[in-house]
């Protein structure tokens, strides 16, 4: 039994039954959900076992992959951009494969905002003693700030945290981190604006440093 088949055997029973029932890849809108014969090639092509050990890529939408955790249980369907895989990059797409199947493999639409597709991301307005919050931002964004530098960074806000970040993907990640929402900002031509507006108001805009 190859590695992909071993992973399939550890997915939830609902997915395994569905996989046994289809003979072609299922295309729903822009999402392709793979048949069994496609799994090995797709997971090998993107080296999923190297970047996401214990996960199986079960579908794809352009540069976005969809994954199940292979732990002999159920659990969510996750998505992540295929250009930067790691467990910290996974976002919950639906609460389970059966939920996703019943919805016709449809996904929630991106929020109706006027966010640009990409922009530089900054941390701002964070309390100067918010080291724990900054540690969580560090993990969320995958930046390599040294832990010993975090207090100095807090004193020097706004902090450039990521260049040309995918804002809609980051906004979806913030669905599960509400306490980080006020502190993540993106650069416009003149100001820093909130990625996640607070209620009907955006977080305070800060001028970019010269």
N, C-alpha and C positions, 0 to 999 in steps of 0.2 A: 504494500500500500504506500503510494507516494505521499509527500508532505501535505499536499492540498487535500487529498482524500482523508488523511488523518484529521485535518482541521474540520472538514465537512462533518465527519463522524462526531465531532464535539460541539456542533452547533445545535440550536434548539430543534426539537422534533418537527415543529410546524414547517420550518425552512427545509428540512430534509425531505419531508413529504412533498412539498411544492417542487423541489428540485427534481425529484423522481418523476414528477408528472409532466414536465415540459421537455420538448425535444428541440426547441429553437430559443435563441435569446428573445426575451420579451422587451419590446420597445413601447414605452409609455411617455408621450410627449417627447422630451429630449433625453429621458433616462433609459438606459439599457440595463436590464437585469439579466445576468448571465445564466445560460444553461450550464449543466455540469461539464460538458465538453469544452466550454470556453474558460472555465475557472483557472485551470493550470496555466494556460498561455497568458492570461491577463495578469495573474498574480506573479508569474515569473517575469514578465516584461517590465513591471513596475517594482520588482524586487521587494514585494510587500513583506516577505518573511524577514528581510534584513532590517526594515524600518519599523515594522509593526508586528513583532513576534507575537503569536497567539491570536492574530486577527486574520480574517478572510475577506478579501475584496469581492463583493457579490454583484456590484454594478458600477455604472459610470455615467456621468453627464459631462461631456467635454473634459475639462481638466479637474473635475471633481469626482472622487471615488466614494463608494458606499461600502460600509464594513460591518461585519458581525464579530463580536468577541467570541472566541471558541473556548468556552469553559464549562461545557456540558450543562448549560442552562439557557434561559431565554435572554432577555435584556434588549437594550435599544439597538436600532440601526444607527450607525454613526456616519458622518461624512467628513472629508478633509480634502484640501487642495493637494493634488498629486505632486506638485512641485516642491512641497516641504513637509514630508511626512514624519510624524512622531506621535506618540500617544497623547502628548499635551495638545496637539493640534486637532484632535478629534472633537467634533461637535455632534450632539444628539440631533438626528434628523427626525426620527419617530420613536415612539416608546417600545416598539416591537415589530418584528417582521410581519406578523399577521395583521397588525394595524395598517402597516404600509401596503400590504397586498390588498386588503379590503378597500383602501382608498385609491386603488388603481395605480399604485406606485407614484402618486402625486406627492409633492413636497410643499411646505408652506412657502408662499411667495415672499420675496424680499420686501422689507418694509418700504412703504411709499414715502420716501424722503428724497431730498435733493442732494444726497451724498454723491460726491464723485466716485468713480470706481476705485481709484487709488489716491493716496496722499501720504505725506509724511505725518507720523503720529507722535504726539508729545504727551508727557505727563505734566499736569499743572493743577494748581489749587489744592494740592494734597497737604494735610497737616505736616508741619516740620518734624513731628515725632511719629509719622506714619510709616515706620520702617516695615512693619508687617504687611501693610497694604502694598508697599512698593515691591516687597518680595513676591506677592501674588501677581502684580503687574508683570514683573520680570518673568515669571513662569508663563503667564498668559501670552505674552508677546515673544517668548523665546529669546530674550536678549541675554547677553553674557556679562552684565554688570557684576563686579566683584562685591561680595557681601560687605566687605570693609569700607566700600565707597558709598554705600546707600545713604548714610546720613548727610554726607557732603552733597550728593545729588539732590536730596530733598531741599537743602538750603539754596540750591542754584536753579530752582524751577523758573520757567518751564524746561523740561528735559526732553531732548530729542530721543525718542525710543525706537523708532523704526522708519525707514525710508520706503516710500512707495508701497505702503501696506494696503492690502485689500480691505476696504472699509466695510463692505457688507458682510464679509466673513467675520471681521472683528465685532461688528454689531451683533451678529448672531451669537458669538461667544459670550457677549455681555448679557445675553438673556439669562445666563446661569451665574452671573456675578454682579448682582445689582449694586453692591456696595462699591464696586470699582467704576461704575458708570460716570460719576461726576468728574473723574480725574483724567479721563482719556479724551484728548482733543486732536483735531486734525488741522493742518495748515491750509489756509486759503491764501489768496494773493496778498492779503493785508493782515489777517488776524488768525487766532486759533479759535476754533469752534468745537462744540461738543459733538462727539460721535453719537452719543445717546442723549437726546434732549430730555430734560427733566420736566415732566408734565407738558404743558404747552409752551414752556420757556426753555431756552437753551442755557447751558451753563455760561457763566461769565466769560466773555471773550477776552483774550489776552493778546497784546501786540507781540509780534515776533521780535526776538532780540536782533539787534543789528549784527 
